[in-house]
């Protein structure tokens, strides 16, 4: 008969731990939601080093309709095929 109160006690403690974990998760989720609404989705986001290096060593397509980010060593846009050299460097002749 002494086992029954012990089982009830363990059950209550497990339920209490579950409520604390789910409640904490819920409070944190609501807090994150309101900070995203107030400050934007990527406010104060830390950029990983590999992403930072990729952004630093890249060039954007000069066509207004494209604007794809390409590798810095690329000669042509990977999306539209436009030359990534400066437009004034090689003027096109109209003949």
C-alpha positions as CSV (number, residue, x, y, z in Angstrom):
1,X,0.0,0.0,0.0
2,X,3.0,2.3,0.4
3,X,3.8,2.0,-3.3
4,X,0.6,3.8,-4.4
5,X,1.5,7.2,-2.8
6,X,5.0,7.0,-4.3
7,X,3.6,6.3,-7.8
8,X,1.2,9.3,-7.4
9,X,4.1,11.5,-6.2
10,X,6.2,10.5,-9.2
11,X,3.3,11.1,-11.6
12,X,2.7,14.6,-10.1
13,X,6.4,15.5,-10.4
14,X,6.6,14.4,-14.0
15,X,3.4,16.3,-14.9
16,X,4.8,19.4,-13.1
17,X,8.1,19.2,-15.0
18,X,6.1,18.9,-18.3
19,X,4.0,21.9,-17.5
20,X,7.2,23.9,-16.6
21,X,8.9,22.9,-19.9
22,X,5.9,23.6,-22.1
23,X,5.0,26.8,-20.3
24,X,8.6,28.1,-20.6
25,X,8.6,27.2,-24.3
26,X,5.3,29.0,-24.8
27,X,6.5,32.2,-23.0
28,X,9.7,32.2,-25.1
29,X,7.8,31.7,-28.3
30,X,5.4,34.6,-27.5
31,X,8.4,36.8,-26.5
32,X,10.2,36.0,-29.8
33,X,7.0,36.7,-31.8
34,X,6.6,40.2,-30.3
35,X,10.3,41.0,-30.8
36,X,10.1,40.1,-34.4
37,X,6.9,42.2,-34.9
38,X,8.6,45.2,-33.2
39,X,12.1,45.0,-34.5
40,X,11.9,42.9,-37.7
41,X,12.6,39.3,-38.5
42,X,16.5,39.5,-38.5
43,X,17.1,42.1,-35.9
44,X,20.6,41.8,-34.4
45,X,21.2,38.5,-36.3
46,X,24.8,37.2,-36.2
47,X,25.9,36.3,-39.7
48,X,28.0,33.1,-39.8
49,X,31.5,33.5,-41.0
50,X,31.1,31.4,-44.2
51,X,28.1,33.5,-45.2
52,X,30.0,36.7,-44.4
53,X,32.9,35.6,-46.6
54,X,30.5,34.6,-49.4
55,X,28.8,38.1,-49.3
56,X,32.2,39.8,-49.3
57,X,33.5,37.9,-52.2
58,X,30.5,38.3,-54.5
59,X,29.2,40.7,-57.2
60,X,25.6,41.5,-58.0
61,X,24.3,41.4,-61.6
62,X,23.9,44.9,-63.1
63,X,20.7,44.2,-64.9
64,X,17.8,45.8,-63.0
65,X,15.5,42.8,-63.8
66,X,18.0,40.2,-62.5
67,X,20.2,41.5,-59.5
68,X,21.4,37.9,-58.8
69,X,24.4,37.6,-56.5
70,X,27.3,35.8,-58.2
71,X,30.8,34.8,-57.2
72,X,33.4,37.5,-57.4
73,X,35.5,35.7,-60.0
74,X,32.5,35.1,-62.3
75,X,32.6,36.8,-65.7
76,X,28.9,36.3,-66.5
77,X,25.7,36.2,-64.4
78,X,24.7,32.7,-63.5
79,X,21.0,33.5,-64.0
80,X,20.7,35.7,-67.0
81,X,24.1,35.4,-68.7
82,X,24.8,39.2,-68.6
83,X,28.5,40.1,-68.6
84,X,29.5,41.2,-65.1
85,X,32.2,43.6,-66.4
86,X,31.4,47.3,-65.9
87,X,29.0,48.5,-68.6
88,X,31.1,51.6,-69.3
89,X,34.3,49.6,-69.7
90,X,33.1,47.9,-72.9
91,X,30.6,50.2,-74.6
92,X,28.3,48.6,-77.2
93,X,28.4,50.1,-80.6
94,X,25.1,50.6,-82.4
95,X,25.6,49.8,-86.1
